Amino acid sequence: MTKTEAEIAKMTKPLIEEAGYMLYDVLFVKEAGEWFLRFFIQNDNKKVDLDDCEKVSNLLSDFLDEKDPISESYNLEVSSCGLERHLREKEHFAGAIGERIIVKLFKNQNGKKEFEGLLKDFKNDMLTLIDDESNKEVAILINEIAMSKILYNWEELKNE
């Protein structure tokens, strides 16, 4: 998380929690020449819908307009963290133990830059996963990760 994202998260987290939601992540990114401030929220039952996003967006819009913490013009977006939520922070990895994940690395490790498998553990900035391909444990330091997210079993959803 960048310094700006961390400051925005710290500032807005109490407001989001007061509304009955949990702040999962904040992204401040530039895409196609435009800045986007994205909030990812969740709640206890993990079913965030459009009405929830609109409610939080309205709260954040008024709050951020008043505080004006970002000098650039930006688009505000609020959404659910989703079934295939990204894992960026230590808390994300700790909360995803037992889930299937994909991890993409900055550099090759054991001849690979991408691993899929079960997240077995996360301690001391290192995750351990059972690699689907080799069925062996792979240890990866969090600072070696370019991107990581939960892999949802969509076939399971079809069978429900």
C-alpha positions as CSV (number, residue, x, y, z in Angstrom):
1,M,0.0,0.0,0.0
2,T,1.4,3.4,-0.9
3,K,1.7,6.2,1.6
4,T,-1.3,8.0,0.0
5,E,-3.4,4.8,0.1
6,A,-2.4,4.2,3.7
7,E,-3.3,7.7,4.8
8,I,-6.7,7.5,3.0
9,A,-7.4,4.1,4.6
10,K,-6.6,5.3,8.1
11,M,-8.7,8.4,7.6
12,T,-11.8,6.6,6.1
13,K,-11.8,3.3,8.0
14,P,-13.7,4.6,11.0
15,L,-16.4,6.1,8.8
16,I,-16.8,2.9,6.8
17,E,-16.9,0.8,10.0
18,E,-19.5,3.2,11.5
19,A,-21.7,2.5,8.5
20,G,-21.5,-1.3,9.2
21,Y,-18.8,-2.3,6.7
22,M,-15.1,-3.3,6.8
23,L,-12.5,-1.6,4.7
24,Y,-10.6,-4.4,2.8
25,D,-8.3,-2.3,0.6
26,V,-7.8,1.1,-1.0
27,L,-6.1,1.7,-4.4
28,F,-5.1,5.1,-5.8
29,V,-4.1,4.4,-9.5
30,K,-3.7,6.3,-12.7
31,E,-5.3,4.6,-15.7
32,A,-5.5,6.0,-19.3
33,G,-4.6,9.4,-17.9
34,E,-7.2,9.5,-15.2
35,W,-6.8,9.0,-11.4
36,F,-9.1,6.5,-9.6
37,L,-9.5,6.2,-5.9
38,R,-10.9,2.7,-5.3
39,F,-12.3,1.4,-2.1
40,F,-13.0,-2.3,-1.6
41,I,-15.4,-3.1,1.2
42,Q,-16.9,-6.2,2.9
43,N,-19.3,-7.0,5.6
44,D,-19.8,-10.0,8.0
45,N,-22.0,-11.9,5.6
46,K,-19.6,-11.2,2.7
47,K,-22.4,-10.2,0.4
48,V,-21.9,-6.6,-0.6
49,D,-24.4,-5.4,-3.2
50,L,-24.8,-2.3,-5.3
51,D,-26.9,-0.5,-2.6
52,D,-24.1,-1.1,-0.1
53,C,-21.5,0.4,-2.5
54,E,-23.7,3.4,-3.2
55,K,-24.2,4.0,0.5
56,V,-20.5,3.9,1.2
57,S,-19.7,5.9,-1.9
58,N,-22.0,8.7,-0.8
59,L,-20.5,8.8,2.7
60,L,-17.0,8.8,1.3
61,S,-17.7,11.4,-1.3
62,D,-19.0,14.0,1.2
63,F,-16.2,13.1,3.7
64,L,-13.4,13.3,1.1
65,D,-14.8,16.5,-0.4
66,E,-14.6,18.1,3.1
67,K,-11.2,16.8,4.0
68,D,-9.7,17.1,0.5
69,P,-6.7,14.8,1.1
70,I,-5.7,14.4,-2.6
71,S,-4.7,17.3,-4.8
72,E,-5.3,15.5,-8.1
73,S,-8.7,15.2,-9.6
74,Y,-9.9,11.6,-9.3
75,N,-12.9,9.2,-9.8
76,L,-14.2,7.6,-6.7
77,E,-15.2,4.0,-6.9
78,V,-16.5,1.7,-4.2
79,S,-17.0,-2.1,-4.7
80,S,-17.0,-5.4,-3.0
81,C,-13.6,-7.0,-2.5
82,G,-15.1,-9.9,-4.5
83,L,-14.7,-13.7,-4.4
84,E,-11.4,-13.5,-6.2
85,R,-10.1,-10.6,-4.0
86,H,-6.5,-9.5,-4.3
87,L,-4.1,-10.2,-1.5
88,R,-1.8,-7.2,-0.9
89,E,-1.5,-6.8,2.8
90,K,-0.2,-9.1,5.5
91,E,-3.8,-9.3,7.0
92,H,-5.1,-10.4,3.6
93,F,-2.7,-13.4,3.5
94,A,-3.3,-14.3,7.1
95,G,-7.1,-14.2,6.4
96,A,-6.8,-16.4,3.3
97,I,-5.1,-19.4,4.9
98,G,-6.8,-22.5,3.6
99,E,-7.9,-20.8,0.3
100,R,-6.6,-21.6,-3.2
101,I,-4.6,-18.7,-4.5
102,I,-2.5,-17.6,-7.5
103,V,0.8,-15.8,-6.9
104,K,2.8,-14.0,-9.6
105,L,6.4,-13.1,-8.7
106,F,8.7,-10.4,-9.9
107,K,11.5,-12.9,-10.5
108,N,11.7,-16.7,-11.2
109,Q,11.7,-19.0,-8.2
110,N,12.4,-22.6,-8.9
111,G,12.2,-21.9,-12.6
112,K,8.7,-20.4,-12.3
113,K,7.2,-16.9,-11.9
114,E,3.6,-18.1,-11.2
115,F,2.2,-20.5,-8.6
116,E,-1.3,-21.8,-8.0
117,G,-2.2,-23.8,-4.9
118,L,-3.5,-23.9,-1.4
119,L,-2.3,-21.2,1.0
120,K,-1.0,-23.3,3.9
121,D,0.5,-20.7,6.2
122,F,1.6,-17.1,6.5
123,K,4.2,-16.0,9.1
124,N,7.0,-13.5,9.3
125,D,6.2,-12.0,5.9
126,M,6.4,-15.5,4.2
127,L,3.6,-17.5,2.8
128,T,3.7,-21.2,2.3
129,L,1.6,-22.8,-0.4
130,I,1.1,-26.3,-1.7
131,D,1.8,-25.9,-5.4
132,D,-0.8,-27.6,-7.6
133,E,1.8,-28.5,-10.2
134,S,4.4,-30.2,-8.0
135,N,2.2,-30.9,-5.0
136,K,5.2,-29.6,-2.9
137,E,5.4,-26.7,-0.4
138,V,6.7,-23.5,-1.8
139,A,7.8,-20.6,0.5
140,I,7.5,-17.1,-0.9
141,L,8.5,-13.8,0.8
142,I,5.7,-11.2,0.5
143,N,8.1,-8.6,-1.0
144,E,8.8,-11.0,-4.0
145,I,5.1,-11.0,-5.0
146,A,4.0,-8.9,-7.9
147,M,0.3,-9.9,-7.7
148,S,-1.7,-12.4,-5.7
149,K,-5.4,-13.2,-5.4
150,I,-7.9,-15.8,-4.2
151,L,-8.9,-18.4,-6.9
152,Y,-12.6,-19.1,-6.5
153,N,-14.0,-22.5,-7.6
154,W,-16.6,-21.3,-10.2
155,E,-17.6,-25.0,-10.9
156,E,-18.7,-25.3,-7.3
157,L,-21.0,-22.3,-7.8
158,K,-22.6,-23.9,-10.9
159,N,-23.4,-27.0,-8.8
160,E,-25.2,-25.1,-6.1
